[in-house]
Amino acid sequence: DRMARGPKKHLKRINTPKTWYLNKLSGLYAPRPSSGPHKIRECIPMTLLLRDQLRYASTYKEVKAILVQRAIQVDSKVRTDKKFPLGMMDVISIDKCAEHFRMLVDIKGRMKPIRISADEAKYKVLRVNKVRAGSKGIPVASTHDGRNVMFVGREVRAMDSLVYDIEQNHVRKVLKFGIGALVMVGSGGNAGRVGVLMSIKKHPGATDVVDIMDADDNHFTTRLDYVFVIGVCRDSCVITLPKGEGVMQHILSDRDIRIKESVKEREDKINRGNDEN
């Protein structure tokens, strides 16, 4: 048997993650994310953001023309790679049109850019994966996006979140992980749901599980590794949440909401036509 030579450079469209929500009949291949701060299953390439979601470009060639102008910043750094991986909590800034977005997972498990203000675009939330002692005993926190943040407080532990200033490169605030904290689920079947952490169930040798209660008092469980602290309590969320505020609707309730929105949109369109006439 012959072994593969080097890393894979292609990605079939049918094998793309569900978070990209690509249809399988529009082509054979999809842009494969470059090596970077996020795993391939936990990110979306720059091309899909600009072309398929924000609609700033209609073709792959137009995406390259936008990036070569150095108009797109990710976490306050100019990025020109058309396949740069964009993951959870990344901040995308477009100075030419003064728009800012934060990458989050919505209630249906899709990676979406959420429009935010200029003040909120100055920081991002980092989940601490590990804390170790660096040179001369200085504590260093390794975060979910590949950063190594030095000089964090002695109280910082794994699973805590850091409100990190991406312009000044310092920690503004520490969000402790524990009972009562406001958390967001970033992966799994409950991806995108937001609620208050109610309990932590340890399973030595297996997977630790947490119990969460959302704003509608619905309880659900997920893996400990999937949660992301975004506030110290229910009313202290530090980021702008996607549509639905992280509350999963029943399939029938979701259908009724979409029907009402479509009816309202149709009525508004008719009213605008009558006003023009």
N, C-alpha and C positions, 0 to 999 in steps of 0.2 A: 504494500500500500504506500502511495506517495503522500507525503505530508504537505499541508498548505504552506506556501512561501509568502511570508509577510502578512501584514494586517489586511483585513477586508476593506475594499474601497467602494463597494456598491451596496445598495439596499433595494430589494424588490418592494414595490408599492404595497403588495398584499401582506408583507411582513412588517409594516410600520406599526408603531404602538397605537393603541386605541385613543390615547390622549391627543393625537394629531387629527383625528376624524377625517382622514382622507378617503375619497371614494376609490374603488379599485378598477374602474373602467376608464379613467382619464389618462392612463399611460401605464408603462411597464415598470419604470423605476421611480424612486423618490430620492431627494437629496439626503445623503447620509451625514449626520452631524460629525464635525471634526472632534478630535480628542480635546478635552477641555475640562472645566470644573464640574460638569454634570454627566451622569451616566446616560447612555443612549436611550434607555427606556424612561428616563426622568427629565427629558428636555425636548425642545423643538428647535429645528435649525432656523437660522436667520431668514433664509429664503421663504419659508412657509409663513413666517410672521409678516413680512412685508408684502408678499404677493397674495396669499390666500386669506389672511385674517384682516390686516389693516387696509389692504387693497391700494397701497401706494404704488404698486407696480402690477402690470398685467402679464408680464413674461419674465422668464429667468434672466434674459439679457437686460431688462430694465432694472432688475434688482442689483445687478453688478454695476450698472451706471450710477445708481443711488449711492452704493457703498463706496465707490471710488472717489466720490466727492467728500468723503469723511464726514458725512452728515449724521451718522447714527452712533450714539454713545451707549455703552452698556456699563452700568455702575461707574459713571463718570469717566470712562475710558473709550476712546474712539476704536471701533471695531470695523474692519474692512473684509473680514472673512465671511463669504456668503453662506458658509455652513456652520458658523459659530453656534455652539449649543446654548440655548437660553432655557434656564430652569427656574425652579421655585424661588420666588422673592427677587429675581433679577429686575433691575430698574432700567428701562429703555427710555432714552431722552432724544428728541429730535428738535434741535435748536432752531432750525429754519422755520418751523411752524409752531414752535413753543408748546410742544405736546410731550407728555410724560406718561409712561405705562409701567405697571408692575405685573410680572408674570405670576399667575396663580391658577389653581385648578378649580373649576367651577363645580356646581353641585352634580353635574352629569359626568364628571371625571375628565373634562376636556381642558387642555392647557390653553388658557386665554389671557390676552393682554387687558388689564384693567386700568382705565384712565384714572390718573391721580393728579394732585396739585403739584405745583413747583416746590412747595415746602416739603411735601411728603417724599418727593423724588430725591431729597438730599440724604436719605437714610434707607437702609434695608435691614431686614430681620435675619439674623444668622442663628441656626441651631447648632449648639455645641455637641460634637460627636465624641470628643475626647479631650481631656486636660492632662498635660504632662509638664514636668519640670524641665526647663531649657537650660541654657548656659547660666551659671551662677545661681541656679535655683529659681530663675524667673519663670512664673507660670505661663504656659502657652496653650491656647485653646485652638483645636482643630475643628473647623466648621463644615457644614454640609456642602458648601460651594468651593472647597479646597483651600480656603484661607487658613493661615496660621496667625492668630491674633495674640500679640504679646502683651504683657503687663496687665492681664485681666486680674480681677480681684480674687483673693483667696477663697471667697465663698462660691465661686463659679464652679459648677459641676456639669457632667454630661447630661444632655437633654434640656439644659437651660437655653434660653434664647438671649441673644445680644442685639440691642438696637444700635446698629453700627453706622456712623457717619461716613459715607463713601467719599466725601469731598475732603474732610480733614483727617480721615483715617484714625478715628478713635471711637471708643465705646461710649455711647450716650447713657445707656440704661441697661440693666440686667433684669430679664423676666425669668423668675424662678419657676422651675417645674415642680408641681405638687398638686395636692388635692385643692380644688377650687379655682385652678388656673383656667383661663380661656385658651382652648387649643383648636387647631385646624388639622384635619386629616389630609395628608398629602398623597397617599397611595392606597391601593386596595379597593375593595368593593364599596367602601364608604368615603372614597376620595372626594374632597370638597366640602364635607360636612364640618360644621363648627359647633362647639358646645363646651360645657364646663366639665372638667375632669372630676369624676365622682369617686373612682376607686382604682387601685393598681393591684393586679393579681400576679404574683410572682410564681413562675413555674421553673424551678431549677432544672437545667438540662433540656428545657424545651423553650417555647416562645412565651414571653410575658405579655399579658393582655390588660387593656385598660377599659374602664366603663365610662361612657360620656353621655351627658344629657344636653340636648339642644334647646333652642329657645321655645319650642312647642312642647317641652317636657317629654320628648321621645328619647328613650334610652337605646344605645347601641354600643357594641364592643368592637374593638379593633386591636391590631398589634401595637405594642409600645413603640416600635421603631417607626411607625407611620405618623405619629402625632408631632405637632409643631406648635410650641407655645407662642401665642400672639397677644396675650394680655394677662394681667395678674388676676382679673376677675371678669365677670360677664360684661360690665359697662366700661371696660378700659382697653378696647381693641386699638392697637397702634397702627393698623393698616386699613385701607379701603377694601371691603369685601366685594366679591362678585355679586351679580344679580341673584336674589334669593336669600342673601345673608347667611348662606351655609345651612339652610333648613331644607331637608329633602321633602318634597311633596309626594303624596300618593299619585299614582299614574292617572287616576280619574280627575283629581284636583288639578293636576298639571294640565290636563287636556282642557278643562273648563277655563283656566287662566289664559291659555293660548287662544281659545276661541273668542274670549272677551277682548283680548288685545287685537286680534284680527278684525273683529267687528268695529272696534273703535277706530282702527287705522282706516278702514273702508269708509266710515262715516266722515272722518276728517278729510279724506281725499275728495269726497263728494261735496263737502262744504267749501273746500278751497276752490273747486271748479265752479260752484255757484257764485262765489264772490268775484271770481275773475270775469264771469259773464255779466 
